[in-house]
């Protein structure tokens, strides 16, 4: 059985891309978890719509902006104020 593909440059590149995507998704999930935790610890109700929007976002800049707003927001929806 020829296994040369698994050692090729192309297969390494594909694996590296997969690893990078996995790390980016992991960071996005951690940011989303932090946003929800801040809101919940502050006693702010988080609706399913807000939870879905936060966990469905993978843009690091957007997640960071939402996290900053979550610290002072009066409602969960307020983190999306400038959008």
Secondary structure as the mmCIF struct_conf table of DSSP 4:
data_model
#
loop_
_struct_conf.conf_type_id
_struct_conf.id
_struct_conf.beg_label_comp_id
_struct_conf.beg_label_asym_id
_struct_conf.beg_label_seq_id
_struct_conf.end_label_comp_id
_struct_conf.end_label_asym_id
_struct_conf.end_label_seq_id
HELX_RH_3T_P HELX_RH_3T_P1 UNK A 4 UNK A 7
BEND BEND1 UNK A 8 UNK A 8
HELX_RH_AL_P HELX_RH_AL_P1 UNK A 9 UNK A 41
TURN_TY1_P TURN_TY1_P1 UNK A 42 UNK A 43
HELX_RH_AL_P HELX_RH_AL_P2 UNK A 48 UNK A 55
TURN_TY1_P TURN_TY1_P2 UNK A 56 UNK A 56
HELX_RH_AL_P HELX_RH_AL_P3 UNK A 60 UNK A 70
TURN_TY1_P TURN_TY1_P3 UNK A 71 UNK A 72
BEND BEND2 UNK A 74 UNK A 75
HELX_RH_3T_P HELX_RH_3T_P2 UNK A 76 UNK A 80
TURN_TY1_P TURN_TY1_P4 UNK A 81 UNK A 82
#
